[in-house]
Amino acid sequence: MMRILLATDGSEHSEAAVDEIAHWNYPADSEVRVISVVETLMPPSAEWLATSAGYHGELEKTERERARRATKKAAARLRKSLDGGSVKITTKILSGSPKRVILEEAEAFGVDLIVVGSHGHGALERFLLGSVSQSVALHAKCSVEIVRSPKSGEKWRILLAIDGSEHSEAAVDEISHRHSSPGSELRVISVVAPYFPTTPTPWDGMDMTIYDQIEKNARKVARAALKKAAAKLLAGKKSRKLNVTTKVLSGSPKDVILEEAEAFGADLIVVGSHGHGMLERFLLGSVSQAVALHARCSVEIVRSPATQTSESE
């Protein structure tokens, strides 16, 4: 069973999010809740509100109608694609700040994944990813997917970046249960970041080959993580439809993941929310956030179930 919260406002990017999850495979008894948030408008002054009450009321009425149409259209699209009745589709219109309301509804609904478009209508559109979707990705206690432009065709190109951490393993599990259209390609990468000594200059007489050994060991760990991930992805009956390749790369993880996604022509990048070593200290403020902010394709940030539990306590 899986619970997904899809936030839509009827924009192009929201519709791309609907189309994307319409192609997923779901466990039995899963549920998708489609919501649209009517943003609370803050008047510049009490006098403005008093003299423009009629206008304010009409504007809110228009926004609620937009929200109703957006959720109805999204639900109809999902019901048409997800035939068989194994996935329950519900809709809900809410009011308030989209950043806050989406997170609150996700908590109340107990979701495994929030799906949002990278851009929105109105004021949200001016802030692009720096506003609602980025805030949701940063503060959600569950996994989050930020969807950009719609993809063409049924086949997927997915770039999965792992480092063998608990959160990377959660990302592997997430993909193995969903994206499996025949002929889809999944490239699993692990990036070995360059190791730098903590001192400005090496001490006299220091054996500099130690850094070569550190990198050699890191690459060995990366290869082991890739081998384990590939075995898990190919183990399931549905997962065998995927064409899985692996690759060890070197450099700054932020830059390398984005560069590889471009070269691979990825439709979706999947990363864990936390990583090993230095990445773990920065949490979402580092690699996963940078990828979500700068990628040209959709990005899914996966949190492990253990993290979701600990953050909610």
HELIX and SHEET records of a PDB file:
HELIX    1   1 GLU A   12  ALA A   22  1                                  11    
HELIX    2   2 ALA A   46  THR A   51  1                                   6    
HELIX    3   3 ALA A   53  SER A   81  1                                  29    
HELIX    4   4 PRO A   98  PHE A  109  1                                  12    
HELIX    5   5 GLY A  122  PHE A  127  1                                   6    
HELIX    6   6 LEU A  128  GLY A  130  5                                   3    
HELIX    7   7 VAL A  132  HIS A  139  1                                   8    
HELIX    8   8 GLU A  166  SER A  176  1                                  11    
HELIX    9   9 THR A  209  LEU A  233  1                                  25    
HELIX   10  10 SER A  239  LYS A  241  5                                   3    
HELIX   11  11 PRO A  253  PHE A  264  1                                  12    
HELIX   12  12 MET A  278  PHE A  282  1                                   5    
HELIX   13  13 LEU A  283  GLY A  285  5                                   3    
HELIX   14  14 VAL A  287  HIS A  294  1                                   8    
HELIX   15  15 PRO A  305  SER A  312  1                                   8    
SHEET    1   A10 VAL A  87  GLY A  96  0                                        
SHEET    2   A10 SER A  30  GLU A  39  1                                        
SHEET    3   A10 ARG A   3  ALA A   7  1                                        
SHEET    4   A10 LEU A 113  GLY A 117  1                                        
SHEET    5   A10 SER A 143  VAL A 147  1                                        
SHEET    6   A10 SER A 298  VAL A 302 -1                                        
SHEET    7   A10 LEU A 268  GLY A 272  1                                        
SHEET    8   A10 ARG A 157  ALA A 161  1                                        
SHEET    9   A10 GLU A 185  VAL A 192  1                                        
SHEET   10   A10 ASN A 243  SER A 250  1                                        
END                                                                             
